[in-house]
Amino acid sequence: MPKRLAWIGLFSARHRILVVVAWVAALLVLTGILAFGTSSSTESAAPSAPETRAGQAMTMVADKFPAPDGAAKDRGSLQLVLQTTNGEAITAPTMRDQVDAVLSSAAGVDGLQSLSDPFDPSSPYVSADGTTVVSTLTFDPMDEDRQVAAYDAVLAVADGAPSSLTAEVGGQLFEPEASVGGVGEIAGILVAFVVLFLTFGSLLAAGANMLVALSGVAVGTIGVLAYGALSPIEPTTITLSAMLGLAVGIDYSLFILTRFRTELKSGHSVELAVSRAVGTAGTAVVFAGLTVIIALAGLSVVGISFITDMGMAGAFGVLVAMLMSVTLLPTLLRTLGMRALPRKQRVRDGENNPAEPTPSKSTRIFGAWVAFLVTRPVVSIVAGVVVLLLITLPVLSMKTAQNVPGGMDPASTQRHAYDLIVDEFGGVQSPLMVVADGDNAATDLTPVQLQLAGLDGVQSVDPGTVSADGETVLYTVVPVGSPIDESLKDLVDHIRDRADSITGVHLEVTGETAIGVDGDAQLHQALLKYVAVIVVLSFILLTIMFRSLLVPLIATLGYLLSVGAAFGGSVAVFQWGWLDALIPAPQGDPMLSVLPIILVGVLFGLAMDYQVFLVSRIQEMHSRGMSPKDAVVSGFKTSAPVLVSAAAIMVFVFAGFASSTMAVAASIAFGLVVGVFADAFIVRLILMPAMLALLGESAWWLPKWLDKIIPDLDVEGRALDENLQPNPEHDDHMSTVS
């Protein structure tokens, strides 16, 4: 692989215009697909989910109880919830007059088709304690502009309610637009550029690095948007692709550019330095990139369309970043030449060799750091593990839900209205549908109704509706609490446990709430399966990479600690609300069920990046004859400064995305902030070198039979040392790469 990549780097450096034109052409093709898809695609894709028991029961309900012909499907509705502020009965004459005045104002909203009377004796909507009423506002089909205007008008009615009433508006008429970019994201990019400048000491080098990364984001984002024009995708999918593409794009270019500067300082010509940099650091980049791509593509095993879309979009962003780092970056490196170095380091002696550099302050700091790690490995390991376990502790109280009822923002009027209805009326907004089928299902409805009504957590059960063919009965069960309460999950289980307790009758539970419960449980199972796949994949790939059994084992265990820290940090912030003043996205809800799966996949790829970039350098030193401890010290001092810069860039970029108002995007980004920090600064820069020093030669042990069958990736670049020789006399000359 190093020789092939070295050839690619050399080819790109010598054919700069061709490479640039090829990438521009790719961008234009994707833009054309985007334009064509936007103008021609009229279908909308509904998200698919793996089959669940509740989903199958819902299919039966649709077959046995079809919607009436001509039923309106496009009408939206809102709930106007009114509650007395002092506990006075809302049915009192003075309070009822105020309620009637509010409802009269709501009746004038444009597009309103009907407004229910909560005091109607035939269908009252008054709470048991007499303090709360709910009126349902049903609207005619409208375009989005009219929907926004109608919703704002209802909000104005609620805001104008008298002080003796609390007025909240539940439901929504339209999906609010989600912001996929903002000040936080831009600030993250700017800080990343500053870190690059401090790392390189050269504006030109920092600019080249950022230019390649941003170019990759542009191509990757246009590609994802082009796919989205043909098959609709979630906004979070675009955000994830851009976030990952930017982060790994900066890092991949950083590693290759750093190696290029090292080769220049070693006295190699510009073209030879480009080729060697792409052949050595590029090998690690390609291996790490392919690992990330495999991990993200593996999200398809979950079987849910929007998670698959996220994984594939992220994988595409990483693929573009990886390809640009080994093709477009060499063209810029060839153009920069010696200007990639700070001015003081461009000076060469009479024999065209670079001036002997003085050890930098950062080198001395990292030298002292690794010296402590290799002399006190046990203390370092114990301290690092304890810190990670402390960050992981909040996981013990982690709650997940497939959907959060009442909207994503706990502070919104929509959520307040939902919670008021749950508190005063129970789970009327999220009823369970129980389907009774069998020979005796429609013979006598009373036994089923009594059985359901006698279960814990049930508020009421309707008499049941018999299907047109007289074979099936549909019961509506109103639970006591919210869909995300544990009591409701227990209720679903209890109904299923008693599914066949009545002779000749079989029960199935369905409805949106039951489907959400099943989906959450299925995602938990998928998470366990995905973690198992990731762990096995990690061990196999790293065994091939490092030709060792213990190094992959340590790396994989470290990755699991990083994932635990990411989960713990996410729970503390988004479930407990610890950083409410700093994070603008809504907090206080259970984590969405999909987030752990996404964090597992993305963090795996990033963790492997750091593992490859750090340990490959240590392995290179060891393969050259250094003792295990000396190899750790030498490799660490060389790669740690770059790794710290790369991790810092990742943290700042992800932190920028964590400032998003989209709860899903913000929670993914924040989880990655914690996970990257834990993995880079604790697992890779403390635990890994300490473990390698503690294990000594045994860290690189591999059974002979396994050594014979594992392919040699030549991460150390031995083939380059054999085939590539510097020619300082002619900058454009280079020996042939076989």
Stockholm file with secondary structure:
# STOCKHOLM 1.0

chainA/1-738         MPKRLAWIGLFSARHRILVVVAWVAALLVLTGILAFGTSSSTESAAPSAPETRAGQAMTMVADKFPAPDGAAKDRGSLQLVLQTTNGEAITAPTMRDQVDAVLSSAAGVDGLQSLSDPFDPSSPYVSADGTTVVSTLTFDPMDEDRQVAAYDAVLAVADGAPSSLTAEVGGQLFEPEASVGGVGEIAGILVAFVVLFLTFGSLLAAGANMLVALSGVAVGTIGVLAYGALSPIEPTTITLSAMLGLAVGIDYSLFILTRFRTELKSGHSVELAVSRAVGTAGTAVVFAGLTVIIALAGLSVVGISFITDMGMAGAFGVLVAMLMSVTLLPTLLRTLGMRALPRKQRVRDGENNPAEPTPSKSTRIFGAWVAFLVTRPVVSIVAGVVVLLLITLPVLSMKTAQNVPGGMDPASTQRHAYDLIVDEFGGVQSPLMVVADGDNAATDLTPVQLQLAGLDGVQSVDPGTVSADGETVLYTVVPVGSPIDESLKDLVDHIRDRADSITGVHLEVTGETAIGVDGDAQLHQALLKYVAVIVVLSFILLTIMFRSLLVPLIATLGYLLSVGAAFGGSVAVFQWGWLDALIPAPQGDPMLSVLPIILVGVLFGLAMDYQVFLVSRIQEMHSRGMSPKDAVVSGFKTSAPVLVSAAAIMVFVFAGFASSTMAVAASIAFGLVVGVFADAFIVRLILMPAMLALLGESAWWLPKWLDKIIPDLDVEGRALDENLQPNPEHDDHMSTVS
#=GR chainA/1-738 SS CHHHHHHHHHHHHHCHHHHHHHHHHHHHHHHHHHHHHHHHCCCCCCCCCCCCHHHHHHHHHHHHSCCCTTCCSSCCEEEEEEEESSCCCTTSHHHHHHHHHHHHHHTTSTTEEEECCTTCTTSCCBCTTSSEEEEEEEECCCCHHHHHHHHHHHHHHHHTSCTTEEEEEESCSSCCCCCCCCHHHHHHHHHHHHHHHHHHSCHHHHHHHHHHHHHHHHHHHHHHHHHHHHSCCCHHHHHHHHHHHHHHHHHHHHHHHHHHHHHHHTTCCHHHHHHHHHHHHHHHHHHHHHHHHHHHHGGGGGCCHHHHHHHHHHHHHHHHHHHHHHHHHHHHHHHHGGGGSCGGGGCBCTTSCBCCCCCCHHHHHHHHHHHHHHHSHHHHHHHHHHHHHHHHGGGGGCCEESSCTTCSCTTSHHHHHHHHHHHHHCSTTSCEEEEEESTTTTTCCHHHHHHHHTSTTEEEECCCEECTTSSEEEEEEEESSCTTSHHHHHHHHHHHHTTTCSTTCEEEEESHHHHHHHHHHHHHHHHHHHHHHHHHHHHHHHHHHHSCSHHHHHHHHHHHHHHHHHHHHHIIIIITCTTTTTCCSCCSSCEETHHHHHHHHHHHHHHHHHHHHHHHHHHHHHHTTCCHHHHHHHHHHHHHHHHHHHHHHHHHHHHHHHTCSCHHHHHHHHHHHHHHHIIIIIIIIIIHHHHHHHHGGGGGCCCHHHHHHSCCCCTTCHHHHHHCCCCTTCTTCCCCCC
#=GC SS_cons         CHHHHHHHHHHHHHCHHHHHHHHHHHHHHHHHHHHHHHHHCCCCCCCCCCCCHHHHHHHHHHHHSCCCTTCCSSCCEEEEEEEESSCCCTTSHHHHHHHHHHHHHHTTSTTEEEECCTTCTTSCCBCTTSSEEEEEEEECCCCHHHHHHHHHHHHHHHHTSCTTEEEEEESCSSCCCCCCCCHHHHHHHHHHHHHHHHHHSCHHHHHHHHHHHHHHHHHHHHHHHHHHHHSCCCHHHHHHHHHHHHHHHHHHHHHHHHHHHHHHHTTCCHHHHHHHHHHHHHHHHHHHHHHHHHHHHGGGGGCCHHHHHHHHHHHHHHHHHHHHHHHHHHHHHHHHGGGGSCGGGGCBCTTSCBCCCCCCHHHHHHHHHHHHHHHSHHHHHHHHHHHHHHHHGGGGGCCEESSCTTCSCTTSHHHHHHHHHHHHHCSTTSCEEEEEESTTTTTCCHHHHHHHHTSTTEEEECCCEECTTSSEEEEEEEESSCTTSHHHHHHHHHHHHTTTCSTTCEEEEESHHHHHHHHHHHHHHHHHHHHHHHHHHHHHHHHHHHSCSHHHHHHHHHHHHHHHHHHHHHIIIIITCTTTTTCCSCCSSCEETHHHHHHHHHHHHHHHHHHHHHHHHHHHHHHTTCCHHHHHHHHHHHHHHHHHHHHHHHHHHHHHHHTCSCHHHHHHHHHHHHHHHIIIIIIIIIIHHHHHHHHGGGGGCCCHHHHHHSCCCCTTCHHHHHHCCCCTTCTTCCCCCC
//
